């Protein structure tokens, strides 16, 4: 039987040792795995005493408890290290975990050797040297922490796979809803009526060439909406082109009341974004800023790189607020927020600002360049 000495640090709760960011599910799984492992270890170490059926002396029970809590503390430290190693480069993860498990096994073995010596001197008044106890007692700790690192690493990998599958399912569901929303928009009688009415007005006033251009823009927009797969990403250049097609149609209705600005560095036009991500934002700007106004409203779409991320901005100079139309503006923003979360998780976010100068939506997405992705494949 190898015994250990628990100190005040080792008796600390696992939640105080494990790193921040670990969710309650991972914490409970790590705690359950750790407790199970050390209970099994204690049973195996005490198997001979259990078979003999004799009562355990009080000092022996204390040593079992010290061994158990010391093992919990060392395992909690290892669990935290393995958790943080998930952020390390893939090629370094296994070496780091192996080195950590071995280091903790050596540390635990060294503490155990000193405690065994102290216990032996107290009970039998004699004891082998610490180095001898260390050599004899090290291998069980190597096996225990090696098994623990393997089990906890496999558990985290399985959980990561499940989270990825869940996120993909949410992305597919969000994309499906986006596609249905696009189809409903395409078949929206008010949209079609307003567009066709604008085309009719152009024809009546003799602006046939402009009417033809608007008709072609409408056809292009409907074709893009139907052909684009909402479950995939497209380049920012294509996304801006989709938004431009829609705004060209609306320009036929509002004329000089709608002024559009695009600002994007050429290097970012190849960045990947979810298809039709900007459509609800542009539609809201036209519906709630341009349509009610008699003045010229500037609608700006900008893109820039910030700290390795892609920032997209949709800004208008209207006076509308977030709750201008119940079930309208807020729903569109909520759908965009859910879609970003489904695609990118915590790596994507959306910020909304409304003041007397207008309405601004900031989208921050992971920067993924199409040409680089193809080269990596």
Buried (B, 14 or more C-beta within 10 A) or exposed (E): BBBBBBEEEBEBEBEEBBEEEBEEEBBEBBBEBBBEBBEEBBEEBBEEBEEEEEEEEEEBEBBBEBBBBBBBBBBBBBBBBBBBBEEEEEEEBEEBBEEBBBBBBBBBBBBBBBBBBBBBEEEEEEBBEBEEBBEBBBEBBBEBBBBBBEBBBEBBEEBEEEEEEEBEEBBEBBBEBBBEBBEEBBEEEEBBEBBEEBBEEBBEEEBEEBBEBBBEBBEBBBEBBEEBEBBEBBBBBBBBBBBBBBBBBBBBBBEEBBBBEBEBEEEBBBBBBBBBBBBBBBBBBBBBBBBEBEEEBBBBBBBEEEEEBBBBBBBBBBBBEBEBBEEBBBBBBEBBBBBBBBBBBEEBBBEBEBEEEBBBBBBBBBBBBBEEEEEEE
